[in-house]
Amino acid sequence: MTSHRLNIVWWHWRQRLLTVGVLAAAAYLAADAANLLMGATIEASMPPSRPSARTAAIPPSTADVDAILRGNLFNPNQRGNTAVSPAAAPPVVIEATHHLVGTVTGGGDFGFAVLEEKSNSAQNLYRVGDLLPGGAQLVGIERYAITIRVGGALQQLAVQEEVPGAAPAGGPSAAAGGVREVAANHWLIDRGKIEAALANLPKLLTQARLIPNFIGGKANGFQVLSMQPGSFFTEIGLKEGDVLQRINGVEVNDPQNLLKAFEQLRNEAAINVDLQRRSQPVTLAYEIH
């Protein structure tokens, strides 16, 4: 009897425990469902979130980079100073340091110009294409002027001499009685006359136009044209159209030889000039006294 009552009591307690367990599980599930429902409701009522500006990668602008460079992080004393770009090189003004004293015109490599330094009177010969002092380039040679290129601009430099016309006072042709013809193609010349003429050879060359003469495509001297009235060339018996070929045996078929031949006359006692006159060979003989 007692055992039967114990079984009945245990059965009742077991039923109660099962009921409590079921109710607890149901309550947990109900609470979880309520939480999910409330979370979904709150999320739906809120506006969509935006990414923080702090996390967005913004590339620096040119102004920002310049500001950093001006700040000079490695030298506090220089901060805030704007870098100064180097000044552009001033344009070449060759007239300030040189002047053109003479030109010889001709095709190809035969034309040349002589520039003289104002500081020391040194003279140098230049051809088309040569670089001049200061970086300018010689691009053209005319009778009394040259054309130079400075950067992309063209400039012209003229001979500072009276052209053409009577020989300037005090020039080589100004000395009276310095040249005398004693026979056909035979002349006496005062040494002072020669020295005066050769004292400034480029200026002497401006008194006539010397252009290269060609035969069969080969240079054979310089033709004398446009001689100034009263010039040294007319005094020593040269005529318009004469072609200078040799001076004291030195061939004058290019500018260097022409200048060399003139320079060698300073200490000569006799000078022979071989030329072509109206297609005929002629020799002019000069005695220096």
C-alpha positions as CSV (number, residue, x, y, z in Angstrom):
1,M,0.0,0.0,0.0
2,T,2.8,2.3,1.0
3,S,4.7,1.6,-2.2
4,H,1.6,2.3,-4.4
5,R,1.3,5.8,-2.8
6,L,4.9,6.6,-3.4
7,N,4.5,5.8,-7.1
8,I,1.5,8.0,-7.3
9,V,3.4,11.0,-5.7
10,W,6.4,10.6,-8.0
11,W,4.2,10.5,-11.0
12,H,2.5,13.8,-10.0
13,W,5.9,15.5,-9.4
14,R,7.2,14.3,-12.7
15,Q,4.2,15.8,-14.5
16,R,4.7,19.1,-12.8
17,L,8.5,19.2,-13.8
18,L,7.6,18.4,-17.4
19,T,5.0,21.1,-17.4
20,V,7.4,23.7,-16.0
21,G,10.0,22.7,-18.5
22,V,7.6,23.1,-21.4
23,L,6.4,26.5,-20.1
24,A,10.0,27.7,-19.7
25,A,10.9,26.7,-23.2
26,A,7.8,28.3,-24.6
27,A,8.6,31.5,-22.7
28,Y,12.2,31.6,-24.1
29,L,11.0,31.1,-27.6
30,A,8.4,33.8,-27.2
31,A,10.9,36.3,-25.8
32,D,13.4,35.5,-28.7
33,A,10.7,36.0,-31.3
34,A,9.7,39.3,-29.7
35,N,13.3,40.6,-29.7
36,L,13.7,39.7,-33.4
37,L,10.4,41.5,-34.2
38,M,11.4,44.6,-32.3
39,G,14.9,44.7,-33.9
40,A,13.4,44.5,-37.4
41,T,10.9,47.3,-36.6
42,I,13.6,49.6,-35.2
43,E,16.0,49.0,-38.2
44,A,13.2,49.7,-40.7
45,S,12.5,53.0,-39.0
46,M,16.1,54.3,-39.2
47,P,17.7,56.0,-42.3
48,P,20.5,54.1,-44.1
49,S,23.9,54.7,-42.6
50,R,26.6,56.6,-44.5
51,P,30.3,55.8,-44.5
52,S,32.3,58.1,-42.3
53,A,34.1,60.9,-44.1
54,R,37.2,60.0,-42.1
55,T,37.4,56.6,-43.8
56,A,37.1,57.9,-47.4
57,A,40.3,58.0,-49.4
58,I,40.6,61.5,-51.0
59,P,43.6,62.1,-53.3
60,P,45.6,65.3,-52.4
61,S,45.1,68.3,-54.8
62,T,47.9,70.1,-56.5
63,A,47.4,73.0,-54.1
64,D,47.8,70.7,-51.1
65,V,51.1,69.3,-52.5
66,D,52.4,72.9,-53.2
67,A,51.5,73.9,-49.6
68,I,53.4,70.9,-48.3
69,L,56.5,71.8,-50.4
70,R,56.3,75.4,-49.3
71,G,56.2,74.2,-45.7
72,N,59.6,72.6,-46.1
73,L,59.2,69.9,-43.4
74,F,62.9,69.3,-43.2
75,N,63.9,73.0,-42.7
76,P,61.7,74.9,-40.3
77,N,63.5,78.2,-41.1
78,Q,62.3,77.9,-44.7
79,R,58.6,77.1,-43.9
80,G,56.1,79.3,-45.7
81,N,58.7,80.5,-48.3
82,T,57.7,80.1,-51.9
83,A,60.3,78.5,-54.1
84,V,61.6,80.9,-56.7
85,S,62.2,79.5,-60.2
86,P,65.5,80.5,-61.8
87,A,65.2,83.6,-64.0
88,A,65.3,83.0,-67.8
89,A,68.5,83.8,-69.5
90,P,68.6,87.4,-70.9
91,P,68.4,87.7,-74.7
92,V,71.7,87.8,-76.5
93,V,72.7,91.4,-77.4
94,I,75.8,90.9,-79.4
95,E,76.0,94.7,-80.3
96,A,76.9,95.3,-76.7
97,T,80.2,93.4,-76.9
98,H,81.0,93.2,-80.6
99,H,80.6,95.1,-83.8
100,L,80.6,94.0,-87.4
101,V,83.6,95.4,-89.3
102,G,83.3,93.6,-92.6
103,T,81.8,90.9,-94.8
104,V,82.6,89.0,-97.9
105,T,79.6,87.5,-99.7
106,G,79.6,84.3,-101.6
107,G,77.8,81.0,-102.1
108,G,78.4,78.0,-99.9
109,D,81.4,78.2,-97.6
110,F,82.9,81.2,-99.3
111,G,81.0,84.0,-97.6
112,F,82.3,85.2,-94.2
113,A,81.9,88.0,-91.7
114,V,84.4,89.5,-89.3
115,L,83.4,90.6,-85.8
116,E,85.5,92.7,-83.5
117,E,85.4,92.6,-79.7
118,K,84.9,96.1,-78.3
119,S,86.9,95.3,-75.2
120,N,90.2,94.3,-76.8
121,S,89.7,94.9,-80.6
122,A,90.3,91.2,-81.3
123,Q,88.8,90.1,-84.6
124,N,87.4,86.7,-85.6
125,L,86.1,85.3,-88.8
126,Y,82.7,83.5,-88.9
127,R,80.8,81.6,-91.6
128,V,77.1,80.8,-92.0
129,G,76.1,78.3,-89.4
130,D,78.8,79.3,-86.9
131,L,77.9,80.1,-83.3
132,L,78.8,83.7,-82.3
133,P,79.8,84.9,-78.9
134,G,76.8,84.7,-76.5
135,G,75.3,81.7,-78.2
136,A,73.6,83.4,-81.3
137,Q,74.0,81.7,-84.6
138,L,75.0,83.3,-87.9
139,V,72.4,82.4,-90.5
140,G,72.9,85.0,-93.3
141,I,75.6,87.2,-94.8
142,E,74.9,90.3,-96.9
143,R,77.0,93.0,-98.4
144,Y,77.0,95.3,-95.3
145,A,75.1,93.2,-92.7
146,I,74.7,89.8,-91.2
147,T,71.6,88.0,-89.9
148,I,71.7,86.1,-86.6
149,R,69.3,83.8,-84.9
150,V,68.7,84.4,-81.1
151,G,66.4,81.6,-79.9
152,G,63.6,81.6,-82.3
153,A,64.0,85.3,-83.4
154,L,66.1,86.8,-86.2
155,Q,68.2,89.9,-85.7
156,Q,70.4,91.9,-88.1
157,L,73.7,93.5,-87.4
158,A,75.1,96.1,-89.8
159,V,78.6,97.2,-90.6
160,Q,79.3,100.5,-88.7
161,E,80.9,102.2,-91.7
162,E,79.7,104.6,-94.3
163,V,78.5,102.6,-97.4
164,P,78.9,103.0,-100.2
165,G,80.4,106.4,-101.3
166,A,83.6,108.2,-100.9
167,A,86.2,106.6,-98.7
168,P,86.0,107.9,-95.1
169,A,88.4,110.5,-94.0
170,G,91.6,109.1,-92.6
171,G,91.1,105.8,-94.3
172,P,93.6,103.9,-96.5
173,S,92.8,106.0,-99.6
174,A,93.1,109.3,-97.8
175,A,96.8,109.5,-98.0
176,A,97.8,111.6,-101.0
177,G,100.6,110.5,-103.3
178,G,100.9,107.0,-101.8
179,V,100.4,105.1,-105.1
180,R,102.0,105.9,-108.5
181,E,101.9,104.0,-111.8
182,V,105.4,104.0,-113.4
183,A,104.7,101.6,-116.3
184,A,101.9,99.5,-117.6
185,N,100.8,97.3,-114.7
186,H,103.8,98.4,-112.7
187,W,103.2,100.5,-109.6
188,L,105.2,102.2,-106.8
189,I,103.5,102.2,-103.4
190,D,104.5,104.0,-100.2
191,R,105.0,101.6,-97.3
192,G,102.8,103.8,-95.1
193,K,100.0,103.3,-97.6
194,I,100.3,99.6,-97.4
195,E,100.5,99.6,-93.6
196,A,97.4,101.9,-93.4
197,A,95.5,99.6,-95.7
198,L,96.3,96.5,-93.8
199,A,95.9,98.0,-90.4
200,N,92.2,97.0,-90.5
201,L,91.8,94.3,-93.1
202,P,88.1,93.6,-92.6
203,K,87.3,97.3,-93.1
204,L,89.5,97.3,-96.2
205,L,87.4,94.5,-97.6
206,T,84.2,96.5,-97.2
207,Q,85.5,98.9,-99.9
208,A,84.7,96.4,-102.6
209,R,82.6,93.3,-103.0
210,L,84.6,90.1,-103.3
211,I,82.6,87.0,-104.5
212,P,84.0,83.6,-105.3
213,N,84.5,82.8,-108.9
214,F,84.0,79.3,-110.3
215,I,85.2,77.6,-113.5
216,G,83.9,74.1,-114.2
217,G,82.4,74.0,-110.7
218,K,85.8,74.7,-109.1
219,A,86.7,77.9,-107.3
220,N,89.6,79.8,-108.9
221,G,89.7,83.1,-107.1
222,F,87.6,86.1,-106.0
223,Q,85.9,88.5,-108.4
224,V,86.1,92.2,-107.5
225,L,82.8,94.1,-107.8
226,S,81.2,97.3,-106.6
227,M,84.4,99.1,-105.7
228,Q,83.9,102.3,-103.9
229,P,85.2,105.4,-105.7
230,G,88.6,106.5,-104.4
231,S,89.1,103.2,-102.6
232,F,92.4,101.5,-102.1
233,F,91.4,98.9,-104.7
234,T,90.9,101.5,-107.5
235,E,94.2,103.3,-106.5
236,I,96.3,100.2,-107.1
237,G,94.8,99.6,-110.5
238,L,92.2,97.0,-110.0
239,K,89.2,97.1,-112.4
240,E,85.6,96.1,-112.0
241,G,85.2,92.4,-112.7
242,D,88.9,91.4,-112.2
243,V,89.3,87.9,-110.7
244,L,92.1,87.7,-108.1
245,Q,93.8,84.4,-108.3
246,R,97.2,84.6,-106.6
247,I,99.0,87.2,-104.4
248,N,102.8,86.6,-104.3
249,G,102.2,83.0,-105.4
250,V,99.5,82.3,-102.7
251,E,96.3,81.0,-104.3
252,V,93.3,82.9,-103.0
253,N,90.5,80.4,-103.8
254,D,89.0,80.5,-100.3
255,P,88.6,83.1,-97.5
256,Q,91.5,81.8,-95.3
257,N,94.0,82.0,-98.1
258,L,92.7,85.5,-99.1
259,L,93.2,86.9,-95.7
260,K,96.5,85.0,-95.3
261,A,97.8,86.6,-98.5
262,F,96.9,90.1,-97.4
263,E,98.5,89.6,-94.0
264,Q,101.8,88.5,-95.5
265,L,102.1,91.7,-97.5
266,R,103.1,93.8,-94.4
267,N,106.8,93.2,-94.7
268,E,107.1,92.5,-98.4
269,A,109.3,94.7,-100.7
270,A,107.5,93.6,-103.8
271,I,104.0,92.3,-104.5
272,N,102.8,90.5,-107.6
273,V,99.0,90.0,-108.1
274,D,97.9,87.4,-110.7
275,L,94.4,87.9,-112.0
276,Q,92.0,87.3,-114.8
277,R,90.8,90.4,-116.7
278,R,88.2,89.9,-119.3
279,S,89.2,86.2,-119.5
280,Q,92.9,87.2,-120.0
281,P,95.7,86.6,-117.5
282,V,97.2,89.8,-116.1
283,T,100.0,90.4,-113.5
284,L,100.1,93.6,-111.5
285,A,103.6,94.3,-110.0
286,Y,104.0,96.6,-107.0
287,E,107.3,97.9,-105.5
288,I,107.0,99.0,-101.9
289,H,109.3,101.8,-100.8
